[in-house]
Amino acid sequence: MDQLPDFRPDLDAAQSWVTDLISAVSPAQLDAPTPCAEYDVRGLLQHISALPAKIAAVATGGNPRELPSQVAIDEDGVGQRYGEEAGAALGAWADDALLSTTVTAPWGPAPGAAAPGGFVMETVTHGWDPAVATGQDPEADPALAAKARAIGEHALAEAPRGPGMPFGVSVEAPVGAGPTTQLAAFLGRSRDRA
């Protein structure tokens, strides 16, 4: 990748998909297990709901690592609240000049254009998690999932993975798996844990 693409439209699409998914979660499903081993559905929604503040912090010169990995949620309106906060976070990236600066991303200093891409990968993956846990369609738009996978392959080519790391060792995707499920498997997730 010599010149990074503008990932902001992809981040918008990923956030919209996740908004729809988490809006469909019922209160009865909040204690269900998820493929993300450390979270039940409630904990996962608390984690997903923390992402917009991190996305905004990167754009505004903050340090996303100083922000919590989970936030309190309104269980009756978590999807609406996430959608509003995700839209505001994306708005913080409106200035094209941000793409050519160096920012502090969750993984350290990074080109501004790369940071939204990292959040695309994380958002699509964390959409798959509650979708699987709550019996929803876990497949995002195939082009979006493919882009998230390409971002992951580039970003994690030499990164340590496994216990104690943000991403697990790749697992085998089920036969006939769609691109979002393949992305999840690449990042170490399995339906067996849900």
Long-range contacts (C-beta under 8 A, 24 or more apart in sequence): 1-154, 4-99, 4-111, 4-113, 4-114, 4-117, 5-113, 5-117, 6-99, 6-113, 6-116, 7-113, 7-116, 7-117, 7-119, 7-120, 7-147, 7-151, 8-90, 8-93, 8-116, 10-116, 10-117, 10-120, 10-144, 10-147, 10-148, 11-55, 11-90, 11-93, 11-116, 11-119, 11-120, 11-123, 12-90, 13-140, 13-141, 13-144, 14-119, 14-120, 14-123, 14-124, 14-127, 14-140, 14-144, 14-148, 15-52, 15-82, 15-83, 15-86, 15-87, 15-90, 15-123, 16-83, 17-124, 17-127, 17-140, 17-141, 17-144, 18-48, 18-82, 18-86, 18-123, 18-126, 18-127, 19-79, 19-80, 19-82, 19-83, 19-86, 20-79, 21-79, 21-127, 21-130, 21-131, 21-134, 21-136, 22-48, 22-78, 22-79, 22-82, 22-130, 23-78, 23-79, 23-80, 23-83, 24-79, 24-134, 24-136, 25-78, 25-79, 25-130, 25-134, 26-134, 27-75, 27-76, 29-133, 29-134, 30-75, 32-133, 32-134, 32-194, 33-133, 33-193, 33-194, 34-129, 34-130, 34-132, 34-133, 34-193, 34-194, 35-128, 35-129, 35-132, 35-133, 35-184, 35-189, 35-190, 35-191, 35-192, 35-193, 35-194, 36-126, 36-129, 36-189, 36-193, 37-193, 39-129, 41-130, 41-133, 41-134, 42-73, 42-75, 43-70, 44-126, 44-129, 44-130, 44-133, 45-73, 45-78, 45-130, 46-70, 46-71, 46-72, 46-73, 47-126, 48-82, 48-123, 48-126, 48-130, 49-73, 49-78, 49-81, 49-82, 49-85, 51-86, 51-89, 51-119, 51-122, 51-123, 51-126, 52-82, 52-85, 52-86, 52-88, 52-89, 53-85, 53-89, 54-106, 54-119, 55-86, 55-89, 55-90, 55-92, 55-93, 55-116, 55-119, 56-88, 56-89, 56-92, 58-103, 58-104, 58-105, 58-106, 58-115, 59-89, 59-92, 59-93, 59-98, 59-103, 59-115, 60-92, 61-103, 61-104, 62-104, 63-104, 64-104, 64-105, 64-106, 65-104, 65-106, 107-155, 117-151, 117-155, 118-151, 118-155, 120-144, 120-147, 120-148, 120-151, 121-148, 121-149, 121-151, 121-152, 121-155, 121-183, 124-148, 124-180, 124-183, 125-183, 125-184, 125-187, 125-189, 127-180, 128-180, 128-181, 128-183, 128-184, 128-189, 129-184, 129-189, 132-184, 132-191, 132-194, 133-194, 138-178, 138-180, 138-181, 138-184, 139-178, 139-179, 139-180, 139-181, 140-179, 140-180, 142-178, 142-179, 145-178, 145-179, 145-180, 145-182, 145-183, 146-179, 148-180, 148-183, 149-179, 149-182, 149-183, 149-186, 152-183, 152-186, 152-187, 153-186, 161-188, 162-188
